[in-house]
Amino acid sequence: MKTCLTHARVVLFDEIAYDASVLIEDGVITAIDPLSSAGSEVIDLQGKWLLPGMVDLHCDALEKEVEPRPNVHFPLTFACAQADKRNAAAGITTVYHALSFAHDELGVRNSHFAAEIARAVHDWHPHGLVDNRVHCRYEITDETGLPILKELLAEQSMHLISMMDHTPGQGQFKDMAAYRDYLTRTYKKTADEVEVIVERKIEAASGAYARMYELALAAHAAGISVASHDDDSAERITTMSGIGADISEFPICLEAARAAKAAGMSTIVGAPNIIRGKSQSGSMRAVDAIHEGVADCLCADYAPATLIMAIMALPGQTDLDLPSAVRLVTANPAKAAKLEDRGVIEAGKRADLIAVGEPGGLPQVTDAWVHGKPAYRARYDHG
């Protein structure tokens, strides 16, 4: 099976090849500007951008597909299929569905329910339009989550692990009022229920480090990257680096982001933050992290469609050129997740590719190929 994509503006690792062609054979890129396209299906991209398929290390939108309203649940296969289509349309060809394992009080973030969703993603994988993977977000004050996560690891239903600590007073929730508001607004908890949750977190905190360390060791033995979450200081980075964390996702201030970089960790910031120009929780602006050179990766967080908008906007907002912006969602996250076969358009790499047009001046994915196979196609007038 051979396909030749022609007349494209091809975004390579550090340059743009104009009016170029890419040859795909049996799911792999075999040549840039091949001498011959004989025997291949030729697709004229008419000047559209051609990018590597995007790699999203953190998107928790699947939870909303499962539970679109509080206590309203859709069948898991149905939810996985909907999220799969949304990612294909967004140009995300490798997605790590972020599932929170947070004891038994938070709906789909109940550890047992989250494990069911992780297994559903694993079961959907052979049918998926894109490469669907699981990012397990472990709430470190949950004593019940560790054995469940180790089971998923043994089943190969986990592909990335992050350590979360949402105890009030640090990280995302800088004070008790912010945490109470979050539980009340998002999960409709009463004041009494909030107090029970807080007391449980405080009681479980004493064994958190040992659980994190055990889980990180198991993940690294399986070849899986380990992330920390909402790092708020250099001291926190020191702790997480000490357990072997490879990634700092959503560092909430420049101090933490700089410390993560100094420790050799990759950093992740959110594309919605770029589009909105601010953090939803009052933390660091993602564009400031990019200006300071301490952002390695962008993730979709809760909105897959923001990724392509963010990277196409960044060259106008920062000193990044387009290839550098594209690396934030392709080569860099692929490297952070230890995926060596994708993330760049070059011979020998997996043919995960997306074409991007600009109808009405708005960057939109028009085509996606996953492992060389068509996964998505849309047609816009004039773009």
N, C-alpha and C positions, 0 to 999 in steps of 0.2 A: 504494500500500500504506500504510494508516493504522492505527496502533495507539494506544490510549489506556490508559495505566497509571493506575489510580485507587486512592484510599484508601491512600496511601503517606505515610510520613514522609520527605519529600524533602530531602536534604542539598544545599543550594545552596552557593555560594562562601563566604558568611560567615554563613549563617543556616539554620534548619530550617523548612520549610513543612509543617505538620501536616495530615493528611487531605487531601493535595493530589493533583493529577493532572498527568500529563505526556503531551503529544500528540506522536506521532512520525509523520512522513510522508516516504516515500522515503529512509529512512536518516538523516534529520535531525530534531532536536528543533524543533518549530514553535511550541509554546506551553506555558507553565506555567499550570495551571488554565484551560484553554480555555473559551470561552463555549459551545462545542458540540463534541460528539464524534461527530456524525452521520457515518455511513459508515465508522466505524472499528471495528476489533476491540477490545472493551473487556476489559481484564484487571484484576480486582480483587486488589490485593496485600494486602488484609486487615491493614493496619497495619504491614507490613514496612518496613524502611528501604529507600530507593531512593537509590543513590549513582552518581556517574560511574564508568564502568568504570576499573579500576586500570591504571596505566602502570608497568611494571616495567623499570627501566633496566639491571638486572644480575641475571641468573639463570643459573647454570652447571649447572642440573639436566639439561639436554639431554645433556651429556657422559656423565652416568650412564645415560641412556636408550640411548646408543650403546654404552657399555662398562660394563655393570652389574657386571662382575667383571674383574679384570686380564686383558687379552688375550682377553676374550670379547666379540665385537662383534655387534650386531644390524644388519640392513639399515637404511640411513639413512632411507629413506622411512618405514619402520615406526617408528623412533625419533622422527622429527619428528611423526608422527601421535599418538603417545602423549603427548609433551610438550604438544602442542596441546590435547588433551583435559584434561590436568591443569591447564593454565592457565585454560581455560574454567570448569572446576569451581571453581577458586580465585577467580574473579572478575577475573582479569587479562585485560583485553581488548586490551592492547597489550604485547607482551613482547619484550624485547631479549635474545635468547639469547647469553649470554656464552661465547665460544669463545677458548681460549688458544692463541696462536701462540708456541711455546717450543722451537724447534729440533727435533731428531729423537729426543730421549731420553725423552719423557714421554707415551707412549701416544697418546690422542686429542689431546694437546696438541702433537704433531708438526705443524709448520706446514702440510705438504702435506695431512695427514689433516684438520686443522682447516678448511682451505680446501674440502675435499670436503663437510664438514658444512655450512659456510656456503652453499655452492651448493645443497645439498639443502634447506635452509630456504627459500632463494629459490624453488626449484622447487615446494615445498609451499604456498607463500603463496596461490595461487589457490584451493586446496582447504581452507584452514584455517578452523577455527571462530573463531579470534581473529586479530589482526594480528600475524603472526610476523616479527620483524626480527632483525638480526644485530649484536651488539656484539663487535667484534674486540679482544681483549686482547693487546697486543703486548709480549712480553718484550724489553726494549730491548737486552739483551746477545745477541740472536739476529740475526746478520748476514744469515741466509738469509730472514728473514721479510718484509723490506721490499718486495722486488719482488712477492711473492705478495700482500701486502696491497694494493699499488697496483693489481694486476690485479683484485682483488675490488671495489675502489672504482670502477674503470672499468666493471665489469660491473653496478654498482648492487646488489651482494650484501653491502655493508657499510653500516650505518646509524648506527654509533657506534664510536668508537675510543678505547681507553684505553691508557696507557703504564704498564707494570709493570716494576719492578726488584726481583727476588727475590734479588739478591746478598746473601749473609750479611753481617750487621753493621749493617743498617739496616732500616727499614720493618717488615714483618711478622716478619722473621727477625732478631732482635736479636743473635743470636750464632750461631757455627758449629754448635754442638750442636743448636740448634733446627732449623736447615736440614738437617743430616744426618738428624735424626729424621724430618722431613717426607718427605724423599726415600726413606728406608728404609721408613717405615710406609705411605706412600701409594702409592709406585711400586715397592716391593720391590727397591730398588737395593742392590747390595753396596757395601762400603766403597770398593773400587777404583773402581767406577762413579761414586760420589759425588765422589771426588777429581777424576776427569776432567771432570765437569760443572762443578765449582767453578773449576777451572783455565781452562776454556773461557770461563766468564762473566767472569773477571778479565781475560783477554786481549781480549775483545770490548768491554769497557767503554769503551775510549778513543774509539770512534766512535759511542757511543750517542746523544750529544746531537745530532749532525748527522743521524742517522737519525730521531730524534724530531721534529726541526724540519722536515725534509722531509715527513714523513708528516702532521704537523699542518697544514702549508700546503696539502697536497693535500686533506685532509679538509675544511678550511674553504672551499676553492674549490668543493667539492661540496655545501656547505651542511650539513655534518655536524659535530656537536659533538665536542669532544676532552676526554677526562678524564685526570686523573692518578690514581694508585692507591697506597693505603697511605702517604700523605704523613705524615712523622714529625717535621717541624719547619717553622718559618717560612721557613728557608732553602730547603728543598725546594719550598715553595709559590712562593717567588720564582722559582726555576728553571722550574717548570712554568707559572706565569703568563707567564713570558718567552717561552715557545713558543706562547702563546695558549690554554692549557687553559681550558676553560669550566667544568669540573666537577672536584671533588675527591671521589673515592669512597673510603670507609673511612679517613678521616684517623684516625691511631691515637692522637692525644692532643688535648686541648683547644687547646693552642698552635697546632697545625697547622690545626684547624678554624676557629679565630678568624682566623688569617692568610688562609685561603681566603676567608672571608666578606669580609674587608677588601679582598681583591683582586678582589672582584666575582664569585667563582666560586660555583656551586651546590655544596652538599655532600650526600653520600649516606651513610647508615648502614644497617645491616642489620636487617630485621625479626626474624630468628632471635635476634639479640642482645637485642632487646626481650623476646621470649618467655622466653628462658633467663636473662635478667638479667645477662649477661656476654658478653664476647668469647671466641671459641674459642682465640684466640692471646694472650690477656692484654692486649689493647689497650683503648682507651676503651670504657666502657659507652655504648651508644646512648642510653639514657635520660638520661645525664648531658649528652650533647650537646644533647638536646631541652630539658632544664632550663636550659641556658646559652644557648639561642636560636641555636645554630650548626648545626642540622640542618635541611636544606631538604627532603630526600627520604628515603623508606624504600624499600629494594629487598628482593626475596625472597632474594637471594644463592644459597642452595642449596635452599631449601624454599618453593615457591610458596604453600602453604597458610598460611604464617605471616603474610602481609600483612594479611588481613582480621582475624585475631586481634589483631595488634599495634595497628592503628588503633582498634579498638573498645575495647582495654584502656587506651590512652594517656590518655583523659580522667580515668580513675581514678588514674593514676600521676603525672600532671603537671598543670600549670595550663592545658593545652590544652582547648578545647571540641571537640565532635565535628567541626564544619566545619573547624577548624584541623588536626585530626588527619587528616581525609580529604584535605586538600590535599597532605599529605606523599606520597600515593600516586596523586594525580590531577593537579591543576593544576600543582603544582610540577615533577614530573618531565616533564610534557608541555612546559612552558616550557623546561626545561633541554635537552630534546632538539629544540627548535625545532618542536614540533608545535602549531600554533596552532588546529587544528580540533577539539580534544577536551580532556577533563580537567575539564569543568565542565558542570553542567546548566543550560543557558540556550538560548533560541531561537537558531537558526542554527548550533549546534554539532552535530557528529557524534553520532548516537544510540548511543553506547557506554554501556550502563547495566547495573547489577547490583542485584538485590533481595537483601536480607539478613534472614534470620530468626534466632531465637535458641532453637533446640530444646534443652531441658535447660540453658538459660542459656549455651549455646555459640554464638557468632556463626558462622553458616554461610551461604554463598551458595546461594540457592534458584533464582535465575534470572539469566541473562545474555543481553543483547542486544548484538550487534556490528553497527554500521552499520544499526541498526534491525531486524536479523534475529535470531530466537531462536538462541542458540548453546548454551545449557545450561539444564536444568530438573531440579530434584530436589524431592521432597516428603517432609517430615518431619512426624511426628505432633506436634501442639501446638507449632508454630513454623515 
